[in-house]
């Protein structure tokens, strides 16, 4: 029977989602039907080789698998990444050792798009801030029927600038359009979305958009795409949203822009180091919402992730691998 090892199943597993109150039907059962399954919650770097052992099929989320691992585990023939990004695997070393690598594309698109607007609406409507004020007694002690803790912003009519019009970028555009926003984008390819989209250079987009949201891959060209110069061209009332990769942003430059009022606010689900270092300047920056890399993590998204990952393993064992990373 095929030995299947999951190196870091905690964030995907039922234990991690049961507190959300949506039942425990998310599980590893389909994958366990493909072979002898062992799921480790987490694996330290010095445990990887020992835990893989004689297994031929391994799944990983954030645990790196490098050239040394491939050389030390000659039976390893398949690595399934429990995510879309595959930077945790040395792809060149995998190919050199005859190892098939697959990923899970598209599973989190609706959830990530939803989270973009969860953060944006919090910046615009200050929902948590008002809730806290009510529970602190400010409404009960107010002489008027209504009060606000700060300016509230209407999104209809404003320009939503999307950097990267892939699947997630298109989902974000559809929501923005439904809310009455004007859509602009900087992307490698122009897409037909059924409504007007202005296709701009990246510098034009930063200068013209009321909201900039990042959905481009992390590459040498896009690393610190958001830098001090681009931030300085943004509107003072503009917001920046990032659910892509933390390294897309020069974090000290963004912290300074927020402190100086260069832009109005930021919503970040990713940081350059995760968990963040205690001295990350964004942790103390004003008007900066930070969530712990959870845009992908709805129950529905995790169900899709596990199903596609299991299907990938099954297809590989049947000799017809799918979602292979080239």
C-alpha positions, 0 to 999 in steps of 0.5 A, a space after each residue: 500500500 502507498 505510504 502517504 505523509 502529510 507534513 503540516 496538516 494543522 491549518 487544513 485539518 478538521 481540528 483547525 476549523 471545528 471552532 467555526 461551527 460548520 460541522 466536522 465533515 472536512 476531513 482526510 478520509 478521501 486521501 486516506 482511501 488512497 493509501 496508508 496515511 499519516 498526518 503530522 500537525 507540524 514538522 520542523 525542518 530537522 524532522 522532514 527527512 525522518 518523517 518522510 522515510 520510505 514514503 513515496 507520496 508527501 503533502 506539504 503546505 509551508 514545510 520546505 522540501 529542498 534538494 537535500 530532502 530529495 537526495 535523502 529520500 530516494 523513494 519520494 516520487 510525488 509532492 503535493 503542495 496544499 496551496 497554490 503557491 509552490 515556493 516551498 518546494 525546490 522545483 528544479 531539484 524535484 525534476 532532477 530527482 524525477 519527482 512529480 509536484 502538484 498544487 491546488 489552484 483556484 480553491 480559495 478564490 471566492 473566500 479571498 475576494 470576500 476577505 478583500 471587501 471585509 477589510 475594505 468595508 471595515 476601513 470605510 465603515 469602521 464597524 468594529 470601532 463603532 461596535 466597541 463604542 456602543 459596548 463601551 456605553 457611548 451610544 447609551 450616553 449619547 443625546 442623539 439617536 446616532 453618532 460616528 467615531 470618524 468619517 464614513 466612506 461610500 465606495 460607489 463611484 470610486 475607482 477600484 484599482 486591481 494589480 493582477 487580473 487573474 481569477 481572484 482579481 476578476 472575482 474582486 472586480 465583479 464584487 466592486 462593479 456590483 457595488 457601483 465602483 469603477 474598475 481599473 487594472 494593471 495586468 499582464 493580459 487584458 480580460 473581457 469582463 462584461 463591463 468597462 475596465 480601464 487598463 492602466 500602467 502600474 504607476 497610473 493605477 496607483 495615482 488614479 485609484 481610490 483603492 488599490 488591491 494586490 493580486 499579482 504573483 511574487 516575482 523579482 519584478 513585483 517584490 516591493 512593488 508598493 514602495 515609497 515612490 508609488 505610495 507618494 503618488 496615491 490619493 490621500 484618501 486612498 486605501 491599499 489592500 493586500 491578500 497576495 504576498 507580504 513581500 509585494 510591499 515595502 513595509 517600512 515605507 507603508 508604515 511611514 505613509 500611514 503615519 504621515 497620512 500619505 494614504 488613508 489606510 491599509 488592509 493586510 492579510 499577509 506580511 513579509 514574515 509570518 508570524 510577524 516579528 515583534 518590531 514589524 512597523 506595521 503592527 503599530 501603524 495607524 489605520 492598518 488592519 492586519 489579519 493572520 493570513 486567513 483570507 483563504 481559510 473559510 470552511 468551504 475553501 478548505 473543503 475544496 482544498 482537501 478534495 482537489 489535493 486528494 484528487 491530485 494524489 488519486 490522479 497521480 497514482 492512476 498514472 494521469 497526474 493533474 495540476 502538475 507544476 511545470 
